[in-house]
């Protein structure tokens, strides 16, 4: 044992330093072409494959958690344009949008 080291120093290193160093993880069923693409991009960026994979994982989780980012200003403008078109067209005889939406919903329901 190294002089000056105590058992608690080893435990401190074990529990605090090792998680920072990272770990080896095995992931099964990875598409080989996707892995080669990731590896190539990592090399171009001067990164290790593990760092690039960690960034990809982080991004995927963020997208799942945040959902789709919406541009509210663009949505308001689109809604205003739609309202103008509706006013210009006016009511269409024989068309019931509520019935159409209900039909779409029924078609989407699993059997």
N, C-alpha and C positions, 0 to 999 in steps of 0.2 A: 504494500500500500504506500502511496505517496506520503512523505512526511508532512505533517500539518493537516492532512485530510482526516476527517472524522466520518463516521457512518452517516450522520445527519447531513454532511455535505454531499455525500453520494445521493441520498434521497432527494435533496434539494435539486441537484442536477437532473436526476431521473424524472422528477415531476414537473420541473419548470423549463429545463433546457431542451429536452427531447421533443416535446410537442411543437416547439418552435422550429425544429430542424425538419419537420415533415415526416412522412411515412410512405412506405411502399403500399400501393393499392393495386389489386388485380381486378380488371373489368373485363367481363366475358362478353362475347357476341358483338364486338366493335367491328363495324364495316371497315375492311382493310383499306379501301380507297379513301375513305374519310380520314382514317388515321394517317395515311401517307400525306394527304393534303394538309392536315394539322401540323404534322412534323415538318413539312416543307415551309409552311408559313412561319413556324416557330424559328426555324433556322434563319430564314430571311430577316426576322426581327431580332435575331441575336438572343433568343430565349431558349430555355430548356423546354422539352416537350411537356414536362409536368407543369411548368408555369403556364404554358399556353392552354393546357387542358384545364387547369384551375380557373383561368380567366373565362374559358368557355362555359364551365360549370356554373360559375358565379353569374354570368350573363343569362344563362338559361333559367336559373332560379329567380333572378330579378324579373325577367319577363313574365314568368309564371305568377309571381307575387303581385306585380304591378298591373298586369293586364295590359290592354292596349292603351297607349298614350294618345289622347285625343287633342286635337287643335280646336278649342272651343270657338275661337273667332271664325275659323273656316266653317265650322258647323252652323254657326248663326247665319253667316252669309248664304250658305246653301239652303237653309230653312227659309230665309227671306226670298230667295229666288223661286223656291218651290211655291210659296204663298202667292207670289206674283203670277206664276204660271196657272195656278188653280183659279185665281180671279179672272184671268184672261179666258180660260177655257169655259168656266162656268159648270153648272151641274150637268152630268151626263145621264140621260134618261135610260132606265133599265140597268143601271150600274149601282150595286150596293157593295161598297168596300168592306163593310162588316161581314157580309156573307163570304166574300172572297178570303178574308183573313181567317175566318173560322174554318173554311175548307183547307187552307194551307196548314193550319195547326193540326187538323185531323189527319192530314197526310203525313205529318212529321211524327205523330205518335207511333211508338213501337207496337207491333201487332201482338 
